[in-house]
Amino acid sequence: MIVHQTKEGMHFLHKKYREDFIYLGKHLQSLTSAASGYQKVLEENRKIYNQMQDLKGNIRVYCRVRPLKRQPNSHGIVSNVEEENISLIIPSKNGKEVKKTFTFNKVFGPSATQGEVFSDTQPLIRSVLDGFNVCIFAYGQTGSGKTHTMSGPDNITEETVGVNYRALRDLFYLSEQRKDRIHYDIFVQMLEIYNEQVRDLLVTDTSNKRYPFFKIRNSSQNGINVPNANLVPVSSSADVLNLMNLGQKNRAVSATSMNDRSSRSHSCLTVHVQGRELASGNNLRGCIHLVDLAGSERADKSEATGDRLKEAQHINRSLSALGDVISSLAQKQSHVPYRNSKLTQLLQDSLGGQAKTLMFVHISPESEALAETISTLKFAERVSTVELGASRVNKDSGEVKVLKEQITSLKETLARMKDGEFEHLKQRANSMTDLPKLKSLLSSSVPTIWTSGGRKLPRDDSSSLDSEDIYRNLHAGVNVNDDDKESFSGSMNRDESCDSLMGQSEVESKQSSSPLLSPTYLFATSDFDELELATSEGSESDLSWQSQSPKPTAISNAFVSRPKKSIHLKQAKNLTTRY
C-alpha cells in the first residue's frame, strides 16, 4: 500500500514538474524571441543612425579603454563602460569624487577583443569597394594602445591582428565574392610623417638613402596624395602581411619612460581600390587611409631628451595643428588651416572632403594619466560634432574614363611638342644673325610697280606678291631676344615659309622685267596699307636706297607685332623716269 502511494506521488510530481518545465520553456522561448527582437531593433536603429551619420557626414568616434597595468598602488579612474557611454571618477579639490560621463558612437571596454573592435568598423571599410573614400585614424596619449588597435602586438596571431590587416583581408574576401560582376585591383602605400618629413616605409633599397622624402600633392589625380611613393599591387593577405612587416620595420620607434616601444612618427597605410563593372564598363575608385598617430606626451613625464625631445615637439605640434583644423571645422569657419602641418595636409581629403571618417580615441585608465585622459576625451567630443557633408561615390562611366585618358595623353603630347619646339626655335634664332645677307635677300624679293611720270601703270598679275606677307615672313624669325623665345609656340615652320617666298619672288621678278621700262623700287609704309612711289625730275642717275633693319619687338602668343617703321628708302635727287 505504501509503495503504491509512493508511486502515485512520484508520478504526480513528475507530471507537475513536466508541466512546469514546459511552461518555463515556453516562457524562456518568449524571452529569447523578445531579446532577439530587441537586438534586431537595436541593429535597425544603429543602421538608421549610421545612415543619418552618412547624410550629415559626421565624424564617427569610437572610444577604447586600455587594460589597467598591474602596478602597485595603481587604481583605475574608469567607473563604468556602456554601449555608448564612459564614466570617469574625477577627484575634486574638496576631497569628493565627481563622476564625468562622455558619450560617443561606440565604447569598447578593457576586455574588448580585436575582432569585436573590427566588427563595428567592417561596414565602413567595405564601402571602399563601392567607390567611397574612408579614413580611420587612432588618436590618444602615448602608451594608450593606438598601435595595438591598428596593427596589433609584436607577436601577431590570428586573434590579435589589428584593423589594418583585418580590413585588407576582408576587402580581398569581398572582392572574390564579387568577381563575377566587378573586377578589382588593389594597391597599398605606406608612409610616415617623421619630424614633419614624409617618408616611404616600403623602401627596400637601403644602399644609398634609406628614407627618401616626398612632397604632398593635395590636387593629385586618382586620390593619390603622394604619387612618387611606392604604390605596390597586392592580391592576397600574405602580400599585405609582408608589406606591413616591412613598414613596421622601417618605422621610427624608440623607448621612453612611458612606453618601451613609443612610435615617434605618424604612420599612414593607404589602400587604393580600382574596380570595373563587367556589364556596364563603369569604373569605381575608392581609397582608405588607416592612420596610426603618434601619441601626445609631456616632456616632464616622458623624460625625453635630445632626439626624443625633438621628435616629441614635432609630434605635439602636428597634433596641435590637427586640433586647430578640427576646431575650425566644428565652427564651420571659412578658412581651415590645413597647411600648418604635413599631417593635416595628408588628411585634408578625409577631414574636409566627402569621405567617411572614423576616429579611434584611446585612453589609459590609470589615475596618473587623468589629465591626458580628460583632454583626449574632450577633444574627441569636439571631433564628433564635425559635419563633413554627405559622402560621394567615385564612379565614372567607361566613356568618361576613355575621354579622361585621351585628355591626359593630349596634354602630355602638347607638353612634349612645346619643349621640342622651343629648342628648335632657339636654334633657328641663334643661327639667323647675318643681317647683311638678309638685306640682300630682301632687295631681291621686293616686288616692283612700273610707272610713267607721276602715274602708276598696271602691273602683270603673274608677278604680284604682297609685300606685307614677304616682310612678315622675312622678319618672323629674326631679332628674337632671350625674353621672347618662350613666346614662339606654334611658329615652327615660319622660317621655311620665308625661304620659299623669297625664292618665288626672285623667279617672278625675272619674268616681269621689260627692256623699255626701268623698275623703281618702292618702300612700305609703317602699316603696309599701300605702296608709294617716290620720283622727281632731274638728271639721270641710278636709284639708291637704304634699308634699316627694325628693332626687336615683343612676340606674344605666336603673333609678331608690326614695327612702326621697318624700311626707309633714301632716293637720290634729280631722278627721271626713262622710257
C-alpha positions as CSV (number, residue, x, y, z in Angstrom):
1,M,0.0,0.0,0.0
2,I,2.8,2.4,0.9
3,V,4.6,1.5,-2.3
4,H,1.6,2.2,-4.4
5,Q,1.1,5.6,-2.8
6,T,4.7,6.4,-3.3
7,K,4.5,5.5,-7.0
8,E,1.4,7.7,-7.4
9,G,3.1,10.6,-5.6
10,M,6.2,10.3,-7.8
11,H,4.0,10.1,-10.9
12,F,2.2,13.2,-9.8
13,L,5.4,15.1,-9.1
14,H,6.8,14.0,-12.4
15,K,3.7,15.3,-14.2
16,K,3.8,18.5,-12.3
17,Y,7.5,19.2,-12.9
18,R,7.0,18.3,-16.6
19,E,4.3,20.9,-16.9
20,D,6.4,23.4,-15.0
21,F,9.3,22.7,-17.4
22,I,7.1,23.1,-20.4
23,Y,5.8,26.3,-19.1
24,L,9.3,27.5,-18.2
25,G,10.5,26.5,-21.7
26,K,7.7,28.5,-23.3
27,H,8.5,31.4,-21.1
28,L,12.2,31.2,-22.0
29,Q,11.3,30.9,-25.6
30,S,9.2,34.1,-25.4
31,L,12.1,35.9,-23.6
32,T,14.5,34.7,-26.3
33,S,12.2,35.9,-29.0
34,A,11.8,39.2,-27.2
35,A,15.6,39.5,-26.8
36,S,16.1,38.7,-30.5
37,G,13.6,41.2,-31.5
38,Y,15.2,43.8,-29.2
39,Q,18.6,43.0,-30.8
40,K,17.0,43.4,-34.2
41,V,15.6,46.8,-33.2
42,L,19.0,47.8,-31.9
43,E,20.6,46.8,-35.2
44,E,18.0,48.6,-37.2
45,N,18.3,51.7,-35.0
46,R,22.1,51.6,-35.4
47,K,21.7,51.2,-39.2
48,I,19.4,54.2,-39.3
49,Y,21.7,56.1,-37.1
50,N,24.6,55.2,-39.4
51,Q,22.6,56.3,-42.4
52,M,21.9,59.6,-40.7
53,Q,25.6,59.9,-40.0
54,D,26.3,59.3,-43.7
55,L,23.8,62.0,-44.7
56,K,25.2,64.5,-42.2
57,G,28.8,63.4,-42.7
58,N,29.7,63.5,-39.0
59,I,33.0,62.0,-38.0
60,R,32.3,58.8,-36.1
61,V,34.1,58.5,-32.8
62,Y,34.9,55.1,-31.1
63,C,36.5,55.1,-27.7
64,R,38.6,52.2,-26.5
65,V,40.0,51.8,-22.9
66,R,43.3,50.0,-22.5
67,P,43.5,47.4,-19.7
68,L,44.8,48.6,-16.4
69,K,48.5,47.9,-15.9
70,R,49.4,45.6,-13.0
71,Q,51.4,48.0,-10.9
72,P,51.4,48.5,-7.1
73,N,49.3,51.4,-5.7
74,S,47.6,51.8,-9.1
75,H,43.9,52.1,-9.4
76,G,41.7,53.0,-12.3
77,I,39.6,56.1,-13.0
78,V,37.1,54.5,-15.3
79,S,33.9,53.7,-13.3
80,N,31.5,52.4,-15.9
81,V,31.6,51.5,-19.6
82,E,28.4,51.1,-21.5
83,E,27.4,50.7,-25.2
84,E,27.9,54.4,-26.0
85,N,28.9,56.0,-22.7
86,I,32.0,56.0,-20.5
87,S,32.2,57.4,-17.0
88,L,35.3,58.7,-15.1
89,I,35.8,59.3,-11.4
90,I,37.4,62.7,-11.0
91,P,38.6,63.8,-7.6
92,S,37.7,67.3,-6.7
93,K,39.5,69.9,-4.6
94,N,37.3,69.4,-1.5
95,G,38.1,65.7,-1.4
96,K,34.9,64.5,-3.0
97,E,34.7,62.4,-6.2
98,V,32.9,63.7,-9.2
99,K,31.5,61.5,-11.9
100,K,32.0,62.7,-15.5
101,T,30.3,60.9,-18.4
102,F,31.3,61.1,-22.1
103,T,29.1,59.9,-25.0
104,F,30.4,58.6,-28.3
105,N,29.2,56.4,-31.1
106,K,30.7,53.3,-29.6
107,V,32.7,52.5,-26.4
108,F,34.9,49.4,-26.0
109,G,36.0,48.4,-22.5
110,P,39.3,46.8,-21.5
111,S,38.0,43.3,-22.2
112,A,37.1,44.0,-25.8
113,T,38.8,41.8,-28.4
114,Q,40.4,42.8,-31.7
115,G,37.6,41.0,-33.5
116,E,34.9,42.9,-31.7
117,V,36.5,46.2,-32.5
118,F,36.8,45.4,-36.2
119,S,33.2,44.1,-36.5
120,D,31.8,47.6,-35.8
121,T,34.1,49.2,-38.4
122,Q,33.6,46.5,-41.1
123,P,30.6,48.1,-42.9
124,L,32.6,51.4,-43.1
125,I,35.6,49.6,-44.6
126,R,33.5,47.6,-47.1
127,S,32.1,50.8,-48.6
128,V,35.6,51.3,-50.2
129,L,34.7,48.7,-52.7
130,D,31.6,50.7,-53.6
131,G,33.7,53.7,-54.6
132,F,33.7,55.7,-51.3
133,N,36.7,57.2,-49.6
134,V,37.3,56.2,-46.0
135,C,39.7,57.4,-43.2
136,I,40.2,55.6,-39.9
137,F,42.8,57.2,-37.5
138,A,43.8,56.3,-34.0
139,Y,44.3,59.2,-31.5
140,G,45.4,59.2,-27.9
141,Q,48.1,59.6,-25.3
142,T,51.4,57.7,-25.8
143,G,51.1,54.2,-24.5
144,S,47.3,54.1,-24.7
145,G,47.1,51.3,-27.3
146,K,46.8,53.0,-30.7
147,T,49.3,50.8,-32.5
148,H,47.8,47.7,-30.8
149,T,44.4,48.6,-32.3
150,M,45.6,49.4,-35.8
151,S,48.5,46.9,-36.3
152,G,48.5,44.5,-33.4
153,P,51.1,43.5,-30.8
154,D,54.7,42.5,-31.6
155,N,53.8,38.7,-31.7
156,I,50.9,38.8,-34.1
157,T,48.4,35.9,-34.1
158,E,45.2,35.3,-35.8
159,E,43.2,36.6,-32.9
160,T,45.5,39.6,-32.2
161,V,45.9,41.1,-35.6
162,G,44.8,44.7,-35.9
163,V,42.4,46.7,-38.0
164,N,44.8,47.2,-40.9
165,Y,45.3,43.5,-41.7
166,R,41.7,42.6,-41.0
167,A,40.5,45.4,-43.3
168,L,42.6,44.2,-46.2
169,R,41.7,40.6,-45.6
170,D,38.0,41.5,-45.7
171,L,38.4,43.5,-48.9
172,F,40.0,40.5,-50.6
173,Y,37.2,38.3,-49.4
174,L,34.5,40.6,-50.6
175,S,36.2,41.2,-54.0
176,E,36.4,37.5,-54.5
177,Q,32.7,37.2,-53.9
178,R,32.0,40.0,-56.5
179,K,34.5,38.8,-59.1
180,D,31.6,37.7,-61.5
181,R,30.3,41.3,-61.5
182,I,33.3,43.6,-60.7
183,H,37.0,43.2,-61.3
184,Y,39.1,44.9,-58.6
185,D,42.7,46.0,-58.5
186,I,44.1,46.8,-55.0
187,F,47.3,48.8,-54.3
188,V,49.0,49.6,-51.0
189,Q,51.0,52.6,-50.0
190,M,52.6,53.0,-46.5
191,L,54.0,56.4,-45.4
192,E,55.1,58.0,-42.2
193,I,55.5,61.6,-41.1
194,Y,58.7,61.9,-39.1
195,N,59.8,65.3,-37.9
196,E,57.5,67.0,-40.4
197,Q,59.0,65.0,-43.3
198,V,57.0,62.5,-45.4
199,R,58.9,59.2,-45.8
200,D,58.1,56.0,-47.7
201,L,58.1,52.9,-45.4
202,L,58.0,50.4,-48.3
203,V,61.6,51.2,-49.4
204,T,63.6,48.0,-50.0
205,D,66.8,49.5,-51.5
206,T,68.7,51.0,-48.5
207,S,72.1,51.2,-50.2
208,N,72.1,55.0,-50.7
209,K,69.3,56.6,-48.8
210,R,67.1,54.7,-46.5
211,Y,64.3,57.2,-46.2
212,P,63.7,59.5,-49.2
213,F,61.4,62.4,-48.5
214,F,58.4,63.2,-50.7
215,K,56.0,66.1,-51.2
216,I,52.3,66.0,-50.6
217,R,50.1,66.9,-53.6
218,N,46.6,67.8,-52.5
219,S,45.3,68.3,-56.0
220,S,46.6,65.0,-57.3
221,Q,44.6,62.7,-59.6
222,N,43.1,59.4,-58.5
223,G,43.2,60.5,-54.9
224,I,46.9,59.8,-54.6
225,N,48.4,62.5,-52.4
226,V,52.0,61.3,-52.6
227,P,52.3,59.9,-56.1
228,N,56.0,59.4,-56.1
229,A,56.0,57.0,-53.2
230,N,55.8,53.2,-53.8
231,L,52.4,52.0,-54.8
232,V,52.5,48.2,-54.5
233,P,49.8,46.0,-56.1
234,V,48.6,43.2,-53.7
235,S,46.5,40.2,-54.4
236,S,46.4,38.2,-51.2
237,S,46.6,38.6,-47.4
238,A,50.1,37.2,-47.4
239,D,51.3,40.1,-49.6
240,V,49.7,42.6,-47.2
241,L,51.3,40.9,-44.1
242,N,54.7,41.1,-45.7
243,L,54.3,44.8,-46.6
244,M,53.1,45.6,-43.1
245,N,56.1,43.8,-41.5
246,L,58.4,45.8,-43.8
247,G,56.7,49.1,-42.9
248,Q,56.8,48.4,-39.2
249,K,60.5,47.5,-39.5
250,N,61.3,50.8,-41.2
251,R,59.1,52.9,-38.9
252,A,60.7,55.2,-36.3
253,V,60.2,53.6,-32.9
254,S,62.1,54.4,-29.6
255,A,61.8,53.9,-25.9
256,T,60.6,56.5,-23.4
257,S,59.9,56.3,-19.7
258,M,56.1,56.0,-20.6
259,N,56.4,53.4,-23.4
260,D,59.1,50.9,-24.3
261,R,58.0,51.0,-28.0
262,S,56.8,54.5,-28.5
263,S,56.0,55.5,-32.1
264,R,58.0,58.6,-32.9
265,S,56.1,59.3,-36.1
266,H,52.6,59.2,-37.7
267,S,52.1,56.3,-40.0
268,C,49.5,56.0,-42.8
269,L,48.6,52.8,-44.6
270,T,46.6,53.8,-47.7
271,V,44.7,51.2,-49.7
272,H,43.7,52.2,-53.3
273,V,40.9,50.2,-54.9
274,Q,40.0,50.4,-58.6
275,G,37.0,48.5,-59.8
276,R,35.5,47.9,-63.2
277,E,31.9,46.7,-63.6
278,L,32.0,43.9,-66.2
279,A,28.5,44.5,-67.5
280,S,28.4,48.3,-67.9
281,G,32.1,49.1,-68.0
282,N,31.7,51.7,-65.3
283,N,34.7,52.4,-63.1
284,L,34.8,52.7,-59.3
285,R,37.6,54.3,-57.4
286,G,38.0,54.4,-53.6
287,C,40.7,54.6,-51.0
288,I,41.0,54.1,-47.3
289,H,43.5,55.8,-45.0
290,L,44.5,53.8,-41.9
291,V,46.4,56.2,-39.8
292,D,48.2,55.5,-36.5
293,L,49.0,58.8,-35.0
294,A,52.0,59.2,-32.7
295,G,50.9,59.7,-29.1
296,S,50.8,63.1,-27.4
297,E,53.2,63.3,-24.4
298,R,54.6,65.7,-21.9
299,A,58.3,66.1,-21.8
300,D,58.4,66.1,-18.0
301,K,56.7,62.7,-17.8
302,S,58.3,61.0,-20.8
303,E,61.7,62.3,-19.7
304,A,62.6,62.8,-23.4
305,T,65.9,64.5,-24.3
306,G,67.9,65.1,-27.4
307,D,66.4,63.5,-30.5
308,R,63.5,62.1,-28.4
309,L,62.6,65.7,-27.3
310,K,62.8,67.0,-30.8
311,E,60.5,64.2,-32.0
312,A,58.1,64.9,-29.2
313,Q,58.0,68.6,-30.1
314,H,57.2,67.8,-33.8
315,I,54.5,65.3,-32.7
316,N,52.8,67.7,-30.3
317,R,53.0,70.5,-32.9
318,S,51.3,68.4,-35.6
319,L,48.6,67.2,-33.1
320,S,48.0,70.8,-32.1
321,A,47.6,71.6,-35.8
322,L,45.1,68.8,-36.1
323,G,43.2,70.2,-33.2
324,D,43.1,73.6,-34.9
325,V,41.7,72.0,-38.0
326,I,39.0,70.2,-36.0
327,S,38.0,73.4,-34.2
328,S,37.7,75.3,-37.5
329,L,35.6,72.6,-39.0
330,A,33.4,72.3,-35.9
331,Q,32.8,76.1,-36.0
332,K,32.3,76.0,-39.8
333,Q,34.9,78.7,-40.4
334,S,35.6,79.8,-44.0
335,H,39.4,79.2,-43.6
336,V,40.7,75.9,-42.3
337,P,44.5,75.8,-41.6
338,Y,45.3,72.5,-43.3
339,R,48.8,73.7,-44.4
340,N,50.1,74.2,-40.9
341,S,51.3,70.6,-40.7
342,K,52.1,67.7,-43.0
343,L,49.7,65.6,-41.0
344,T,46.7,67.9,-41.7
345,Q,47.7,68.1,-45.4
346,L,47.7,64.4,-45.7
347,L,44.3,64.1,-44.0
348,Q,42.8,67.1,-45.8
349,D,40.7,65.0,-48.2
350,S,39.4,62.9,-45.3
351,L,38.7,65.7,-42.9
352,G,37.4,68.3,-45.3
353,G,36.3,66.3,-48.2
354,Q,33.3,64.0,-48.9
355,A,34.8,60.9,-47.1
356,K,33.6,58.6,-44.4
357,T,35.8,59.3,-41.4
358,L,36.2,57.4,-38.1
359,M,38.4,58.2,-35.1
360,F,39.5,55.7,-32.5
361,V,40.2,57.6,-29.3
362,H,42.3,55.6,-26.8
363,I,42.7,56.4,-23.1
364,S,44.7,54.9,-20.3
365,P,42.7,54.0,-17.1
366,E,45.5,54.9,-14.7
367,S,45.0,57.7,-12.3
368,E,48.4,59.1,-13.2
369,A,47.0,59.8,-16.8
370,L,43.9,61.6,-15.6
371,A,44.8,65.0,-17.1
372,E,45.7,63.5,-20.5
373,T,42.6,61.2,-20.5
374,I,40.2,64.1,-19.9
375,S,41.9,66.2,-22.5
376,T,41.7,63.4,-25.0
377,L,38.0,62.8,-24.4
378,K,37.2,66.5,-24.7
379,F,39.0,66.6,-28.0
380,A,37.0,63.5,-29.1
381,E,33.8,65.3,-28.2
382,R,34.7,68.2,-30.5
383,V,35.6,65.8,-33.3
384,S,32.1,64.2,-33.1
385,T,30.4,67.5,-33.8
386,V,32.2,68.0,-37.1
387,E,29.9,67.6,-40.1
388,L,31.7,66.8,-43.4
389,G,28.6,66.5,-45.6
390,A,27.3,63.5,-47.4
391,S,29.9,61.1,-48.8
392,R,30.1,60.7,-52.6
393,V,30.7,57.7,-54.8
394,N,33.7,58.0,-57.1
395,K,32.2,56.4,-60.2
396,D,32.8,57.1,-63.8
397,S,31.3,55.5,-66.9
398,G,33.5,53.8,-69.4
399,E,33.2,56.7,-71.9
400,V,34.2,59.2,-69.3
401,K,37.3,57.2,-68.5
402,V,38.3,57.0,-72.1
403,L,37.9,60.7,-72.6
404,K,39.9,61.4,-69.4
405,E,42.7,59.2,-70.7
406,Q,42.6,61.0,-74.1
407,I,42.8,64.4,-72.4
408,T,45.8,63.2,-70.3
409,S,47.5,61.8,-73.4
410,L,46.9,65.0,-75.4
411,K,48.3,67.2,-72.6
412,E,51.4,65.1,-72.4
413,T,51.9,65.2,-76.1
414,L,51.4,69.0,-76.1
415,A,53.9,69.4,-73.4
416,R,56.5,67.4,-75.3
417,M,55.8,69.4,-78.5
418,K,56.2,72.7,-76.7
419,D,59.6,71.5,-75.3
420,G,60.8,70.3,-78.6
421,E,59.5,73.4,-80.5
422,F,61.2,75.8,-78.1
423,E,64.6,74.1,-78.6
424,H,64.1,74.2,-82.4
425,L,63.2,77.9,-82.4
426,K,66.0,78.7,-80.1
427,Q,68.5,77.1,-82.6
428,R,66.9,78.9,-85.5
429,A,67.0,82.3,-83.8
430,N,70.6,81.9,-82.8
431,S,71.6,80.9,-86.3
432,M,69.9,83.8,-88.1
433,T,72.3,86.7,-87.2
434,D,73.7,87.6,-90.6
435,L,71.8,90.9,-91.3
436,P,73.6,91.9,-94.5
437,K,72.6,88.7,-96.1
438,L,69.0,89.3,-95.1
439,K,69.2,92.7,-96.7
440,S,70.3,91.3,-100.0
441,L,67.6,88.7,-99.8
442,L,65.1,91.5,-99.1
443,S,66.2,93.6,-102.1
444,S,65.8,90.6,-104.4
445,S,62.4,89.7,-103.1
446,V,60.6,93.1,-103.0
447,P,58.0,93.4,-105.9
448,T,58.1,96.2,-108.5
449,I,55.5,98.6,-109.9
450,W,56.1,100.3,-113.2
451,T,55.5,104.0,-113.5
452,S,55.4,106.6,-116.2
453,G,55.9,110.1,-115.0
454,G,53.8,110.5,-111.9
455,R,51.3,107.9,-112.9
456,K,51.1,104.3,-111.9
457,L,50.9,101.7,-114.6
458,P,49.2,98.4,-114.3
459,R,51.5,95.5,-113.4
460,D,51.5,92.0,-114.5
461,D,49.3,89.8,-112.2
462,S,51.7,86.9,-112.6
463,S,54.4,88.9,-110.7
464,S,52.0,90.0,-107.9
465,L,53.2,89.3,-104.4
466,D,52.0,91.1,-101.3
467,S,54.9,92.9,-99.7
468,E,53.3,92.7,-96.3
469,D,53.4,88.9,-96.4
470,I,57.0,89.0,-97.6
471,Y,58.1,91.3,-94.9
472,R,56.2,89.5,-92.2
473,N,57.7,86.2,-93.2
474,L,61.2,87.6,-93.6
475,H,61.2,89.0,-90.1
476,A,59.3,86.4,-88.3
477,G,62.4,84.5,-87.0
478,V,64.8,87.5,-86.9
479,N,65.9,89.6,-83.9
480,V,64.5,87.3,-81.2
481,N,65.9,88.1,-77.8
482,D,66.1,85.7,-74.9
483,D,62.9,87.1,-73.3
484,D,60.9,86.5,-76.4
485,K,61.9,82.9,-77.1
486,E,59.2,81.4,-74.8
487,S,56.5,83.1,-76.9
488,F,57.4,81.3,-80.1
489,S,54.9,78.5,-79.6
490,G,53.2,77.5,-82.8
491,S,55.8,79.1,-85.2
492,M,57.8,76.1,-86.1
493,N,57.5,76.3,-89.9
494,R,57.7,80.0,-90.3
495,D,61.3,80.2,-91.3
496,E,60.8,77.5,-94.0
497,S,57.9,79.6,-95.5
498,C,60.2,82.6,-95.6
499,D,62.7,80.8,-97.7
500,S,60.1,79.6,-100.1
501,L,58.6,83.0,-100.6
502,M,62.0,84.6,-101.3
503,G,62.7,82.0,-103.9
504,Q,59.3,82.6,-105.6
505,S,59.7,86.4,-105.7
506,E,63.1,86.1,-107.5
507,V,61.6,84.0,-110.2
508,E,58.6,86.3,-110.6
509,S,60.7,89.4,-110.8
510,K,62.8,87.9,-113.6
511,Q,59.7,87.0,-115.6
512,S,58.2,90.5,-115.3
513,S,61.3,92.5,-116.4
514,S,61.0,94.8,-119.6
515,P,63.8,96.4,-121.7
516,L,61.7,99.6,-122.2
517,L,60.9,100.3,-118.6
518,S,63.2,100.6,-115.6
519,P,61.9,99.5,-112.3
520,T,61.6,101.9,-109.4
521,Y,61.7,100.2,-106.0
522,L,59.2,101.4,-103.5
523,F,59.1,101.4,-99.8
524,A,56.4,100.2,-97.5
525,T,54.6,102.5,-95.0
526,S,54.5,101.7,-91.3
527,D,51.2,99.9,-91.7
528,F,51.8,98.3,-95.0
529,D,48.4,99.6,-96.3
530,E,49.7,100.8,-99.7
531,L,52.8,101.2,-101.8
532,E,54.0,104.7,-102.7
533,L,56.3,105.7,-105.5
534,A,58.9,108.5,-104.9
535,T,60.0,110.2,-108.2
536,S,61.4,113.6,-109.0
537,E,62.7,115.5,-112.1
538,G,66.5,115.7,-112.6
539,S,69.5,114.3,-114.2
540,E,69.8,110.6,-115.0
541,S,71.2,108.6,-112.1
542,D,70.9,105.3,-110.5
543,L,68.3,104.7,-107.8
544,S,70.0,104.3,-104.5
545,W,68.1,103.2,-101.4
546,Q,69.0,102.1,-97.9
547,S,67.3,99.6,-95.7
548,Q,67.3,99.9,-92.0
549,S,66.5,96.7,-90.0
550,P,63.7,97.0,-87.4
551,K,64.3,97.0,-83.7
552,P,63.4,93.8,-81.9
553,T,59.8,93.8,-80.9
554,A,58.0,91.7,-78.3
555,I,56.5,88.5,-79.6
556,S,53.4,87.2,-77.7
557,N,51.2,84.2,-78.3
558,A,52.9,83.3,-81.6
559,F,51.9,86.7,-83.2
560,V,54.6,89.1,-84.4
561,S,54.0,92.8,-83.5
562,R,54.4,95.1,-86.5
563,P,57.2,97.6,-86.3
564,K,56.4,101.3,-86.5
565,K,58.9,101.9,-89.3
566,S,60.5,98.9,-90.8
567,I,62.2,100.2,-94.0
568,H,63.3,103.7,-95.0
569,L,64.3,104.3,-98.6
570,K,66.6,107.3,-99.4
571,Q,66.2,108.2,-103.0
572,A,68.8,110.2,-105.0
573,K,67.9,113.7,-106.2
574,N,67.1,114.6,-109.8
575,L,65.6,111.2,-110.8
576,T,63.9,110.9,-114.1
577,T,62.0,108.0,-115.5
578,R,63.4,106.7,-118.7
579,Y,61.5,105.1,-121.5
